[in-house]
């Protein structure tokens, strides 16, 4: 490529068709590479060396298209493309908070969004990002109708948010409870039912570990890691405040299971634990609610129906009411 010339811009669809995600066998920090190409970002992310995490250089504002250097394995020549990616958030825009200012705040996070569709139903193309947004809006409306809490959504439209930005919004708003809404998915089989996850540094079972690996990848889009924390973020010591938060989160998860079982299909083991990035706020009780399997035709139809959304919202609302009533009684 001639020095000074701008690389040609490839469309997102073209890039998606040309490359496929794979996990590097050498990766212990969660970077991803294209096979058989090693991906480096021309805007300052250097290729990993000696196991170190790539460093991001400060080169001013990030353009709409990120230039990528792709070096083939061996001695083949290098070439460049530009891939449109969402710019890192320069200043966090806080969402609207609804309800009485004297009430505790619940932040509902609709998982995925924007260029990250989440899981997709192979039969009808139903996207997780659309289902989670409709469910989050139903929960918001049901909670507000009680008059007992304030409510905010991390997103109220089809936008992309990095994982740290999701719970970061809730922390900035000083939320008393954070609920992230998702839909589960499997490649084969007839798995079904809702479940809830709370934070654990050690996954409680193999399925929880699989979920953690899938959801944490959402911070990596088009080869650009949009997170702003270092590689050691998942190994920070949990202090006493976070331990108390984890206990409160687990108590709410058990409440949600009690209220959900009579109303929606649930897994036999409803409450699980995993090291999910979106749950890592140290001082805010947080859960990730897998409302069902979008890959299962019966679950998918339930999740995307008005009746299904209302049953899910009723479950969350009843659990929230009991949760805050217990806190008030314990003061």
ChimeraX attribute file (.defattr): number of C-alpha atoms within 10 A of each C-alpha:
attribute: neighborCount
match mode: 1-to-1
recipient: residues
	/A:1	9
	/A:2	6
	/A:3	5
	/A:4	6
	/A:5	7
	/A:6	12
	/A:7	17
	/A:8	12
	/A:9	16
	/A:10	14
	/A:11	14
	/A:12	15
	/A:13	8
	/A:14	11
	/A:15	16
	/A:16	12
	/A:17	9
	/A:18	9
	/A:19	14
	/A:20	11
	/A:21	13
	/A:22	12
	/A:23	13
	/A:24	14
	/A:25	8
	/A:26	12
	/A:27	14
	/A:28	12
	/A:29	15
	/A:30	16
	/A:31	20
	/A:32	22
	/A:33	22
	/A:34	18
	/A:35	15
	/A:36	13
	/A:37	14
	/A:38	16
	/A:39	23
	/A:40	20
	/A:41	21
	/A:42	16
	/A:43	18
	/A:44	13
	/A:45	18
	/A:46	15
	/A:47	16
	/A:48	17
	/A:49	8
	/A:50	6
	/A:51	11
	/A:52	12
	/A:53	19
	/A:54	19
	/A:55	12
	/A:56	13
	/A:57	11
	/A:58	9
	/A:59	8
	/A:60	7
	/A:61	9
	/A:62	13
	/A:63	12
	/A:64	12
	/A:65	18
	/A:66	22
	/A:67	20
	/A:68	21
	/A:69	18
	/A:70	20
	/A:71	17
	/A:72	16
	/A:73	12
	/A:74	6
	/A:75	7
	/A:76	8
	/A:77	9
	/A:78	12
	/A:79	12
	/A:80	17
	/A:81	18
	/A:82	21
	/A:83	22
	/A:84	17
	/A:85	18
	/A:86	21
	/A:87	14
	/A:88	17
	/A:89	13
	/A:90	7
	/A:91	6
	/A:92	11
	/A:93	10
	/A:94	15
	/A:95	15
	/A:96	12
	/A:97	15
	/A:98	16
	/A:99	18
	/A:100	14
	/A:101	10
	/A:102	9
	/A:103	14
	/A:104	16
	/A:105	23
	/A:106	24
	/A:107	28
	/A:108	27
	/A:109	28
	/A:110	28
	/A:111	32
	/A:112	29
	/A:113	21
	/A:114	14
	/A:115	16
	/A:116	20
	/A:117	17
	/A:118	22
	/A:119	21
	/A:120	17
	/A:121	17
	/A:122	13
	/A:123	9
	/A:124	10
	/A:125	10
	/A:126	18
	/A:127	20
	/A:128	29
	/A:129	26
	/A:130	19
	/A:131	23
	/A:132	26
	/A:133	25
	/A:134	19
	/A:135	27
	/A:136	28
	/A:137	20
	/A:138	18
	/A:139	25
	/A:140	23
	/A:141	16
	/A:142	17
	/A:143	23
	/A:144	17
	/A:145	12
	/A:146	13
	/A:147	11
	/A:148	18
	/A:149	23
	/A:150	22
	/A:151	23
	/A:152	26
	/A:153	27
	/A:154	26
	/A:155	22
	/A:156	16
	/A:157	14
	/A:158	16
	/A:159	14
	/A:160	20
	/A:161	23
	/A:162	24
	/A:163	22
	/A:164	18
	/A:165	20
	/A:166	24
	/A:167	26
	/A:168	18
	/A:169	20
	/A:170	27
	/A:171	18
	/A:172	10
	/A:173	17
	/A:174	15
	/A:175	22
	/A:176	19
	/A:177	24
	/A:178	27
	/A:179	25
	/A:180	25
	/A:181	24
	/A:182	30
	/A:183	27
	/A:184	23
	/A:185	22
	/A:186	14
	/A:187	9
	/A:188	8
	/A:189	9
	/A:190	13
	/A:191	16
	/A:192	22
	/A:193	21
	/A:194	25
	/A:195	26
	/A:196	26
	/A:197	26
	/A:198	27
	/A:199	28
	/A:200	16
	/A:201	15
	/A:202	11
	/A:203	19
	/A:204	16
	/A:205	11
	/A:206	10
	/A:207	13
	/A:208	18
	/A:209	16
	/A:210	12
	/A:211	17
	/A:212	19
	/A:213	16
	/A:214	13
	/A:215	17
	/A:216	16
	/A:217	15
	/A:218	21
	/A:219	20
	/A:220	16
	/A:221	17
	/A:222	24
	/A:223	20
	/A:224	22
	/A:225	20
	/A:226	21
	/A:227	16
	/A:228	13
	/A:229	9
	/A:230	11
	/A:231	14
	/A:232	9
	/A:233	11
	/A:234	14
	/A:235	8
	/A:236	8
	/A:237	9
	/A:238	13
	/A:239	10
	/A:240	11
	/A:241	11
	/A:242	18
	/A:243	15
	/A:244	16
	/A:245	19
	/A:246	25
	/A:247	14
	/A:248	17
	/A:249	24
	/A:250	22
	/A:251	14
	/A:252	24
	/A:253	26
	/A:254	15
	/A:255	18
	/A:256	25
	/A:257	22
	/A:258	15
	/A:259	20
	/A:260	24
	/A:261	16
	/A:262	11
	/A:263	15
	/A:264	23
	/A:265	18
	/A:266	19
	/A:267	16
	/A:268	10
	/A:269	11
	/A:270	20
	/A:271	19
	/A:272	19
	/A:273	22
	/A:274	24
	/A:275	22
	/A:276	25
	/A:277	21
	/A:278	26
	/A:279	26
	/A:280	26
	/A:281	19
	/A:282	17
	/A:283	19
	/A:284	23
	/A:285	25
	/A:286	30
	/A:287	27
	/A:288	26
	/A:289	24
	/A:290	22
	/A:291	29
	/A:292	25
	/A:293	27
	/A:294	30
	/A:295	26
	/A:296	23
	/A:297	16
	/A:298	14
	/A:299	23
	/A:300	23
	/A:301	14
	/A:302	21
	/A:303	26
	/A:304	18
	/A:305	14
	/A:306	13
	/A:307	11
	/A:308	20
	/A:309	23
	/A:310	19
	/A:311	21
	/A:312	23
	/A:313	23
	/A:314	20
	/A:315	22
	/A:316	24
	/A:317	23
	/A:318	18
	/A:319	21
	/A:320	21
	/A:321	14
	/A:322	15
	/A:323	18
	/A:324	18
	/A:325	12
	/A:326	11
	/A:327	9
	/A:328	9
	/A:329	7
	/A:330	7
	/A:331	5
